[in-house]
Amino acid sequence: MVDEKLQKEDERWMKKAIQLAKKGVGTTHPNPRVGAVVVKNGMLVSEGWHGRAGEPHAEIHALQKAGSTARGGTLYVSLEPCSSAGKTPPCTEAIQRAGIWRVVYASSDPNPNMADGGKLLQAHNVDVTGGVLRDEADRLNEAFFHYIKTGRPYITAKAAISLDGKLATHLHDSKWISGEQSRRHAHGLRAESDAIIIGSGTLLHDNPSLTVRDAKVKGDAPMRVVIGMKTPPFFADCKLLDDAAPTRFYVRTTNEDTARWRDAGVQIGRAPNLIMILKHLAGDGCLQLLLEGGGKLHAAFLEAELTDEMVLYQAPILIGGHEAVNLWHGSGVARVESALRLEGIQRRKMGEDQMIRGKVIYPE
């Protein structure tokens, strides 16, 4: 029989742990975002969260703050405690040393090298309850879980579009299709990401800064990534040459401008295809990517079935013209039954715009 009082208490403290985990947004990758609290006799003893890879995990922060008071208490943690050593010792050992009698966690750890911490604790006579507010906690670490399961980063494609699906006019003018509220929301997406990706065409036409321009947002500045067939022509007033964030170009072939960009501080990567680029970014800890390119780049990712989610800011304007820039450049699918669809749709009014967000479902 379910103890409803205990269940409500578990959910109450797990909500606190998940809120603490959110403090790691923008800083923890390639590690997951995790929060923890120690509770004893119904009272909060201590709290902690994971701030950065290589630093102590959330459980360790909370247990260290609690000290001897943790003995006989309950540890609430948003992710199952790790059972093996990585850059830090396994949290299961620290939990046992602290004398914690009960552990409650939300998400199960999908990493086979770290999983089964709950079973290990149970084998050492610690009472364990898993799956409390699992869905909420899973959403917080969607990119991390996706990488563990697929070996590649989680990619969100973001675009401001007109009612007729245009990204820009035939002169490549796109400022501003979306309104201020939409642009502010988009900066929040940037802050959650490890890297922002554009194509060389967007670099040359728009000269974007690709920074997070929101004083309320905290976290590491996402890497700025440009993908092109060859190194784009050098121009000294390129906004990506500032020191606001690291910049990397991925190219298949180099030209006379490659050395000039490198001398100006741009990292140059050679990669034959998108898969190799994504693996290279994941190896550098970039697990959550935001795709902001033009129609050709969006098309390349969609046709390779690499875009996982789309966020569209649809403005109440019509641009028209067959030479205007489309969201999906090229011929697209041949039949409606082959169309890509969005699942789990979220819609939100943002000023005069409508934000549409959903997971991309590719036809079998």
C-alpha positions in Angstrom: 0.0 0.0 0.0 1.3 3.4 -0.9 2.1 5.7 2.0 0.6 9.0 0.6 2.1 11.1 3.3 5.6 9.8 2.6 5.0 10.1 -1.2 4.1 13.8 -0.8 7.1 14.4 1.4 9.4 12.7 -1.2 8.0 14.8 -4.0 8.3 18.0 -1.9 12.0 17.5 -1.3 12.7 16.1 -4.8 11.3 19.3 -6.3 13.9 21.2 -4.2 16.7 18.9 -5.5 15.6 19.5 -9.1 15.5 23.2 -8.6 19.0 23.1 -7.3 20.1 21.0 -10.3 18.9 23.8 -12.6 21.7 26.0 -11.1 24.1 23.9 -13.2 22.5 24.8 -16.5 25.2 26.1 -18.8 28.2 24.9 -16.8 28.0 21.1 -16.1 28.4 19.5 -19.5 29.6 16.9 -20.3 28.3 15.9 -16.9 24.5 15.9 -16.1 22.8 18.6 -14.0 22.2 17.2 -10.5 20.9 18.6 -7.2 20.7 17.1 -3.7 19.3 17.8 -0.3 19.8 16.0 3.1 16.7 15.9 5.3 16.4 14.7 8.8 13.3 14.5 11.0 11.4 16.4 8.3 13.8 19.3 8.3 16.3 20.5 5.7 19.8 19.8 6.9 21.9 20.8 3.8 21.8 21.2 0.0 24.2 21.0 -2.9 24.4 20.9 -6.7 26.9 19.9 -9.3 28.5 23.0 -10.8 31.2 21.9 -13.2 32.8 18.7 -14.6 35.7 17.6 -12.3 34.2 19.3 -9.2 32.4 17.3 -6.5 29.0 15.9 -7.3 25.8 17.3 -5.8 25.6 14.5 -3.2 29.1 15.3 -2.0 28.4 19.0 -1.6 25.3 18.3 0.5 26.9 15.6 2.6 30.0 17.8 3.4 27.7 20.6 4.5 25.7 18.3 6.7 28.7 16.7 8.4 27.8 14.3 11.2 24.2 15.5 11.2 23.7 13.5 8.0 23.8 10.2 9.9 20.4 8.7 10.0 19.0 11.2 7.5 17.5 10.9 4.0 19.3 12.0 0.9 17.2 13.3 -2.0 19.1 13.5 -5.3 17.8 14.2 -8.8 20.0 11.5 -10.4 20.8 8.1 -9.2 24.1 8.2 -7.3 27.1 7.1 -9.3 28.6 3.7 -8.4 32.0 4.0 -10.0 34.9 6.4 -10.0 35.3 8.9 -12.8 37.1 12.2 -12.2 35.8 12.0 -8.7 35.2 9.0 -6.3 31.9 7.1 -6.4 29.1 8.9 -4.5 27.8 5.6 -3.2 30.9 5.3 -0.9 30.4 8.8 0.5 26.7 8.1 1.2 27.6 4.9 3.2 30.3 6.7 5.1 28.0 9.5 6.0 25.5 7.0 7.6 22.6 8.0 5.4 19.8 5.5 6.0 17.6 6.3 3.0 18.2 7.5 -0.5 15.5 8.9 -2.9 16.4 9.6 -6.5 14.5 10.8 -9.6 16.3 9.7 -12.8 18.1 6.4 -13.3 21.6 6.9 -14.5 21.8 5.7 -18.1 25.6 5.7 -18.2 26.6 2.0 -18.0 29.9 2.9 -16.3 28.1 4.7 -13.5 24.7 2.9 -13.2 23.2 0.7 -10.5 24.1 3.0 -7.6 20.7 2.3 -6.1 21.2 -1.5 -6.2 24.6 -1.1 -4.7 23.3 1.0 -1.8 20.5 -1.5 -1.2 23.0 -4.3 -1.0 24.6 -2.3 1.8 21.4 -2.0 3.8 20.5 1.5 2.6 16.7 2.0 1.9 16.4 3.2 -1.7 13.4 4.7 -3.6 13.8 5.6 -7.3 11.7 7.3 -9.9 10.3 10.1 -7.8 9.4 13.0 -10.3 11.4 11.1 -12.9 9.9 12.9 -16.0 10.7 16.3 -14.7 14.3 15.3 -13.8 14.8 13.5 -17.1 13.8 16.7 -19.1 16.6 18.6 -17.3 19.2 16.2 -18.6 17.7 15.3 -22.0 20.9 16.2 -23.8 23.1 14.1 -21.6 20.8 11.1 -21.8 20.6 11.5 -25.5 24.4 11.4 -25.8 24.7 8.3 -23.7 22.2 6.5 -25.8 23.2 7.7 -29.3 26.8 8.8 -29.0 26.0 12.3 -30.5 24.8 15.7 -29.1 21.2 16.7 -28.8 20.3 19.3 -31.5 17.7 21.9 -31.2 17.0 23.9 -34.4 15.8 27.5 -33.8 14.4 29.8 -36.4 12.3 33.0 -36.8 9.9 32.5 -39.7 7.2 34.4 -41.5 3.7 32.9 -42.0 4.9 31.6 -45.4 7.9 29.9 -43.9 10.6 32.4 -44.9 13.8 33.0 -42.9 14.8 36.1 -44.9 13.9 38.1 -48.0 15.6 37.4 -51.4 18.2 40.0 -50.3 18.9 38.0 -47.2 17.4 40.6 -44.9 16.0 39.0 -41.7 16.2 41.8 -39.1 13.8 41.5 -37.4 11.3 38.9 -38.4 10.5 38.0 -34.8 9.6 40.4 -32.0 11.4 41.3 -28.8 9.8 38.6 -26.6 10.8 35.9 -29.1 14.3 37.1 -29.3 14.6 37.2 -25.5 13.3 33.6 -25.3 15.9 32.6 -28.0 18.7 34.0 -25.9 17.6 31.7 -23.1 18.0 28.8 -25.5 21.5 30.0 -26.3 22.4 30.1 -22.6 21.3 26.5 -22.1 23.5 25.3 -25.1 27.1 24.3 -25.2 27.5 25.5 -28.8 25.6 27.6 -31.4 25.9 26.4 -35.0 25.6 28.5 -38.2 26.7 28.0 -41.8 29.3 30.1 -43.6 26.5 31.8 -45.6 24.9 33.1 -42.4 28.3 34.3 -41.3 28.9 36.3 -44.5 25.4 37.6 -44.9 24.5 38.5 -41.3 27.9 38.8 -39.4 26.2 37.6 -36.2 27.7 37.9 -32.7 26.0 34.6 -31.4 26.3 35.8 -27.8 23.8 35.6 -24.9 22.5 39.1 -24.5 20.5 38.7 -21.3 21.8 40.0 -18.0 19.6 37.6 -16.1 21.2 34.5 -17.7 24.2 33.0 -16.1 26.6 30.2 -17.3 29.5 29.6 -19.6 29.3 31.4 -23.0 28.5 28.8 -25.7 31.1 28.0 -28.3 30.3 29.6 -31.7 30.6 27.1 -34.6 30.6 27.8 -38.3 30.2 24.9 -40.8 31.3 25.4 -44.4 32.7 23.5 -47.4 35.8 25.6 -47.2 37.2 28.4 -45.1 35.1 31.5 -45.7 36.8 34.7 -46.9 38.4 36.6 -44.0 37.0 39.9 -42.9 38.4 41.9 -40.0 35.1 43.3 -38.6 33.7 39.8 -38.1 31.9 39.8 -34.7 33.0 36.3 -34.0 36.6 37.5 -33.5 35.9 39.1 -30.1 36.7 37.4 -26.9 33.0 36.9 -25.8 33.2 33.2 -26.5 35.5 30.7 -28.4 34.9 30.4 -32.1 35.5 27.3 -34.3 35.2 26.8 -38.1 34.7 23.3 -39.5 35.7 22.9 -43.1 36.3 20.1 -45.6 38.9 22.0 -47.5 41.2 25.0 -46.7 42.2 28.0 -48.7 44.4 31.1 -48.4 42.1 32.6 -45.7 42.5 29.6 -43.3 45.7 30.9 -41.7 44.3 34.4 -41.4 41.3 33.2 -39.4 43.5 31.0 -37.3 45.9 33.9 -36.6 42.9 35.9 -35.5 42.0 33.3 -32.8 39.6 31.0 -34.7 39.9 27.3 -34.1 40.0 25.4 -37.5 38.7 21.9 -37.6 38.8 19.6 -40.7 35.8 17.2 -41.0 34.3 15.4 -44.0 30.7 15.3 -42.8 28.2 16.4 -40.1 28.6 13.2 -38.2 32.3 13.7 -37.7 31.7 17.3 -36.7 29.1 16.3 -34.1 31.4 13.6 -32.6 34.2 16.1 -32.4 32.0 18.6 -30.6 30.8 15.8 -28.2 34.4 14.9 -27.4 34.9 18.5 -26.3 31.9 18.3 -24.0 29.4 20.0 -26.3 26.3 17.8 -25.8 23.6 20.4 -26.3 23.7 22.2 -29.6 21.6 25.1 -31.0 21.3 25.2 -34.7 20.7 28.8 -36.0 21.8 28.5 -39.6 20.1 29.3 -42.9 17.9 27.2 -45.1 20.8 25.1 -46.5 22.1 24.2 -43.1 18.7 23.4 -41.7 18.1 21.2 -44.8 21.4 19.4 -44.3 20.6 18.5 -40.7 17.0 17.5 -41.4 17.9 15.4 -44.4 20.6 13.6 -42.3 17.9 13.1 -39.6 20.1 14.9 -37.0 17.8 17.6 -35.8 16.1 16.3 -32.6 13.8 19.3 -31.8 12.6 22.5 -33.4 11.7 25.9 -31.9 10.0 28.2 -34.4 9.1 31.8 -33.7 6.3 32.5 -36.3 5.7 36.1 -36.9 2.4 37.5 -38.5 4.1 38.7 -41.7 4.3 37.5 -45.3 7.6 37.8 -47.2 6.8 35.9 -50.4 9.1 35.4 -53.4 10.5 32.1 -54.7 14.0 33.5 -54.2 13.5 34.3 -50.5 15.3 32.1 -48.0 13.2 29.1 -46.9 13.4 27.2 -43.6 14.1 24.0 -45.6 16.1 24.9 -48.6 15.8 22.7 -51.7 13.1 20.4 -52.9 12.1 18.8 -49.6 10.0 15.6 -49.5 8.2 14.2 -52.6 4.9 13.2 -50.8 3.0 14.5 -47.8 3.1 11.1 -46.3 6.9 11.5 -46.2 6.7 14.8 -44.4 8.6 15.3 -41.1 6.3 15.9 -38.2 6.6 17.5 -34.8 5.5 15.6 -31.7 4.7 16.8 -28.2 3.9 20.3 -29.5 4.2 23.3 -27.2 2.6 26.6 -28.3 3.1 29.9 -26.6 2.1 33.5 -27.6 5.1 35.8 -27.4 4.0 39.3 -28.2 2.6 39.2 -31.7 4.5 36.0 -32.5 3.7 32.3 -31.8 6.4 30.0 -30.5 6.0 26.4 -31.7 8.2 23.8 -30.2 8.3 20.0 -30.7 10.4 16.9 -31.2 11.1 16.0 -34.8 9.7 12.7 -35.9 11.3 11.2 -39.1 9.2 8.9 -41.3 10.3 5.2 -41.3 
